[in-house]
Amino acid sequence: MLTGQMMDWPLLVSAILEHGAGTFGDRPITTRSVEGPVVSQTIARTAVRARRLANVLRVLGVERADRVATLAWNTHRHVELYYAISGAGAVCHTMNPRLHPSQFAYILNHAEDGVLFTDLTFLKLIAAVAPQLEHLRHVVVLTDPAHMPDPSELGELRAQVHCYEALLAAESDRYVWPDLDERAACALCYTSGTTGHPKGVLYSHRSTVLHAMGFSLPGAVPLAESDVILPVVPQFHVLAWGIPYAAVMNGAGMALPGPGLDGASLTALMNQTGTSVAAGVPTVWHGLMAHWQQTGERVPSLERIVIGGSAAPRAMLQGFEETYGIRAIHAWGMTETSPLGTVSTLKPSLAGVDAETRYAKLQKQGRPVFGVELRLAGGDGAALPHDGKAVGELMVRGPWIAAGYFKQPGSPLQDGWFPTGDVAHIDPDRYMAIVDRTKDLIKSGGEWISSIDVENLAMAHPQVAMAAVIGVPDDKWGERPVLYVVPSVERDADPDTLRAFLAENLARWQVPDRIVLVDALPLGATGKVKKSALREQWAAGHHATG
Amino acid sequence: MLTGQMMDWPLLVSAILEHGAGTFGDRPITTRSVEGPVVSQTIARTAVRARRLANVLRVLGVERADRVATLAWNTHRHVELYYAISGAGAVCHTMNPRLHPSQFAYILNHAEDGVLFTDLTFLKLIAAVAPQLEHLRHVVVLTDPAHMPDPSELGELRAQVHCYEALLAAESDRYVWPDLDERAACALCYTSGTTGHPKGVLYSHRSTVLHAMGFSLPGAVPLAESDVILPVVPQFHVLAWGIPYAAVMNGAGMALPGPGLDGASLTALMNQTGTSVAAGVPTVWHGLMAHWQQTGERVPSLERIVIGGSAAPRAMLQGFEETYGIRAIHAWGMTETSPLGTVSTLKPSLAGVDAETRYAKLQKQGRPVFGVELRLAGGDGAALPHDGKAVGELMVRGPWIAAGYFKQPGSPLQDGWFPTGDVAHIDPDRYMAIVDRTKDLIKSGGEWISSIDVENLAMAHPQVAMAAVIGVPDDKWGERPVLYVVPSVERDADPDTLRAFLAENLARWQVPDRIVLVDALPLGATGKVKKSALREQWAAGHHATG
């Protein structure tokens, strides 16, 4: 091989921080803190504190490759942890506080975390599992001395308890980031699988830096120095979709909501910081739009909203754009894809199309970001055409796609491609649309029914706030769809009306025979509807149906 | 080391092409062809032809790592060559047709090019050195059978002569790009050094892909799918600054001017293609603005102009912005930096400053792109502060910075940093400003005079179209500056008037005692003023001075 004669400059997380601090040092990171007040610091200051924090990690005995857990909201301290832990060569392991305590303890033990950084909010959760934690030596509470809890609140913990700000104050801010291999692990996120134990996705410095660059490309989610981005998506969900890296890389300001995720708190923080971009799951935007409708409040600075995590209903895309003049950008990804896979932006050649065509296109999950390859696998594994019709399992490949799971033997890959578990089609313009999760697709009388299609249609009806469809066993048809509906605030929902509405737009055999009205849908730890819980409820025969 | 569990997906030039073809397949590449007509093809079509071309290379006996030379204008065929040669694992070696024939032959022999692709324009140049070319086996003329020249026009060439379109037509467009190591060489550009033999910079796939991603970041030169970019900078100058990669990566359309680089041709092509961004050296923009002034022609679609290659005079930045409403973006780089190093965009915190402060900032070479680290080295090599005052040699580091030269022993690096040969300062906002080339700085009476400062000031006078300052030996002061001036079209230049004007803005000892009026300045092969030629002229005593 003739090797190019260019520098060996590893792609490291610490390079993002130092670039941001040097080039965009005055840009703000503003946090609604867990203690209450809104606090702000610059990127330059964040870098100083991250270097100090790296010295703290050394004092706590953290070595290269050690996993260090965080249990925290989106805050400046959590951003400092991202950079200090990874920058120092350890692995930043973000814990999801919404997990069941048994899963929570399983994950901390599986990752062998020796140090845990926690927000004040989560002390009870730690106390609940304290005796089970095998490896934990230090717990650092993310607050200042004035707000430190009594250590007894942490239960029977065999670990030393520290105050974050006291530790930082005691250390020097002189620290030289080590020169690491770019393929070294930098972060760890467990997927909340619906079956079996959670599985850990182990990101590398290389994958994280390349993902941040790919995320920032003009066709993806470019964050300019003049932007302020508010990630509503928690830092414990796939590293807040990588926003803390992309923002610092490009000098975008950040607005971090801490625990304040309700419509009123988000609206206030957005207006206080001049937020221009926000990112989160559909559930959050439902809440925000409801708040705006009820109060008449608005966020004039908000230009773009990124919607991911689960499919964005068309009504949401249209509502943001037409009612509020906010561009809604539908994106798709998963923990195993870092997460950005595809983004739905309109091709220039479609600029003049009618609203129907426009939203039909934007409602798709979109086109791949550079670095992500897509493929549809048929039943036999063979590649299916990109004709917008052929439906197969979505397979992905790229430098920020998982090739395995932490401490788990064997590879999930098939012929070098990662099988997503999503069933999709891809049109000739390369817009990918997810039809369903492989396991949620309903087979009725030999025909497939997409639960997502029926849900999206139901949510377009004014009586419906949220909807979920599951397949239930049926003697005659094999499976039949059941529709769960949360009625909208303003109106009652009437099953017969809804069924008639659905029948106008679906084949007769696709219309759910049974519609269940509920006050709320069960949500999983990542805010998605937990269909497994609905299936269990159905099996237990809990509901009267309309 | 704990290795992250992410896919090994190499960063390859072929991945850019296939991403562009699949995701942005319908975007246009429009060329003013060497044969005359304006022709257009899509990115998808370009990929089909590049695959076919890869089969042609195989037929011509090109193996991995072989250097393949191109001698061509900016055209769709030259873009196909970039992708096919690199994609197939060979090295795309772009030759500068403006070199002296002896240098031209030296470089072709040094690179050991076995195959040369040439535009019709350059047959005489090849003929002039034909007997000296040691390795050349095939010459492919970039045209169709109807325009093929008589092979005798190529002189005494010991190589087979082929027609590009005939070769393509004979091959299949089925080709699978090989899975290469991302550190493999993909392209080769020689720097036209002013002393000694030209030196080859050998880019890797990794450096080229990372450069294209860095180039596309929001703070650099983001090219959106809705853009059409016209690289006036030739594809034989540092790969047209990487634009053929960045454009395809992001789906921007391209307008390629072929040999038509005059103001009238450029204006016509811009208007025909809806060009929104253009990139080139100051000399080109002088010509374009002069054409616009003379004819009243305009390009309403043009939003941004990227100025690099040499320092942009303030009058140019201001003229584009205030007279034409076009944002002028000053950038800095060199062959050894792929080339993008810094870009001068205004920090959001400076949005409201007065014009004086604004242009003073924008006239600097700007802030580093993510991936490029800057450092100022003092005389002893120690790092100087970034205070906007301390002046030292600019050192750079990053994944797309050269670490050596092709077939040349030893490393140019100092402590892992590449010394640019530019003298610069960096301000606290991290804006870098080049004071001079190390070798052009003038030492007079123990004080330094920046030739660039004097040139920029002179160019601000309406009598001056172009200016260049050299230092000449002086018995009393060691060196004294001499100013060469090309008077502006509309007016004569008067040395006394100019001297008085300079004296208002410079220290007395900085004002050139001697001002030489000339019809034109000698330009080097890359369009920059060749100060070595001015020094020779001066030494030969050719000029009467004012």
Interface residues (C-beta under 8 A of the other chain):
Chain A: M1 L2 T3 G4 Q5 M6 M7 D8 W9 L11 A15 I16 H19 G22 T23 G25 D26 R27 R64 A65 V91 D181 R183 A184 A185 C186 V201 L202 Y203 S204 H205 R206 S207 L210 M213 G214 S216 L217 P218 G219 P222 L223 A224 E225 S226 M249 N250 G251 S338 T345 K347 P348 S349 R367 P368 F370 G371 R397 G398 P399 W400 I401 A402 A403 G404 Y405 F406 L413 G416 F418 R430
Chain B: M1 L2 T3 G4 Q5 M6 M7 D8 W9 L11 A15 I16 H19 G22 T23 G25 D26 R27 R64 A65 V91 D181 R183 A184 A185 C186 V201 L202 Y203 S204 H205 R206 S207 L210 M213 G214 S216 L217 P218 G219 P222 L223 A224 E225 S226 M249 N250 G251 S338 T345 K347 P348 S349 R367 P368 F370 G371 E373 R397 G398 P399 W400 I401 A402 A403 G404 Y405 F406 L413 G416 F418 R430
